[in-house]
Amino acid sequence: MEQLAFIYKDSLFSVAILAFIIGGVILIDYFRSTLAHRRNLRALNALSHSYAQVELAFEVQQLLQKEQENPLEVLGFKTWMFLAKHYAKHGSSEQAIKIYLALLPKYQNERIALLESLAKAYIDLGYVQKARDILTEVLHIDPRNTHALHSMVQVYETMCAPQKALQTLECLDALGESGLLDNYHYLQMQILMQEDLGLKEQSKAILKLGKEQSKLYKSALKHLQTHHKTLFLQEIAQTTEGASLIDLLWDIKEAEIAPYLGELHPSVLEVFIAKGYVKGRCQTLELEVFRTLHTDYHLNLNFSYQCLACKSVSPFESCRCLVCAKIGPKEVVLSLDKHPSDRSSNLN
């Protein structure tokens, strides 16, 4: 008993007890903060899947205000970035921009990451001038920032300034970036399309580049279809790629293609069989259904475009994917529906 009494009176024992109590309080506070953080994450996840966009924006604004007012992290930088990118990915770039702008004053150490994300959000919305100014600021801070340079290439493309985009691409090449050839050839075609050449010379140069670089072949044909119809039809008579060009072929009038019908590849000819220019059957299901039923049911043939890289689908075709920014042709996806006037008459 005397030994126990001595231990309890020992100052080292008192210090150990005090340290244990303090450690316990710290652990309890840590677990409480962790639980609160998880609750906030669950709440944000629920908000991000909500369909009430006005209420969602209000709730996010309240959370942002707390983040701005508190010198310590409320949700934390990574959580906010995850949420902002979620909005941007699902078409709410305006919400993402609000988050990025609100975080900039507080997270100065993450300024470059925030500015890069902010520029991408503006690009997605089509505000390329703002995106260019932001990317210029990033490159003033970090001239070797390859992400910013890639985005700047995209900005100059959108601004119809392929020469500046090419100069930026050369900076990336000087920094040792790989996989730039597709971008280089694409920009060369854009420059050709803007050059002050004679129509015949320009069209032949564009078609030559399209044949040399298969990913640009359809873009070359699109240009010819608008600016040099004769050369376009001559090329169609020789092509074997009916499936990937079906949307271009669909717009050709019977009188235009009539002189070439005997020369066409079967995959090209079936498009004109479906349109009734020639008798026969189609191998492609949608074309055969259209050929058989469009007179009785007034069908429309619709086109959408699937990126071969990221599999995203768009109602419009662009050589550079709007989602993953990869260059190349898209898979043409066919669908059928009734003419709108017929649907409205059925409802009546």
Secondary structure, 3 states (H helix, E strand, C coil): CHHHHHHHHCHHHHHHHHHHHHHHHHHHHHHHHHHHHHHHHHHHHHHHCCCCHHHHHHHHHHHHHHHHHCCCCCCCHHHHHHHHHHHHHCCCHHHHHHHHHHHCCCCHHHHHHHHHHHHHHHHHHCCHHHHHHHHHHHHHHCCCCHHHHHHHHHHHHHCCCHHHHHHHHHHHHHCCCCCCHHHHHHHHHHHHHHCCCCHHHHHHHHHHHHHHCHHHHHHHHHHHHHHCHHHHHHHHCCCCCCHHHHHHHCCCCHHHHHHHHHHCCHHHHHHHHHCCCCCCCCCCHHHHHHHHHHHHHCEEEEEEEECCCCCCEECCCCCECCCCCCECCCEEEEEEEECHHHHHHHHC
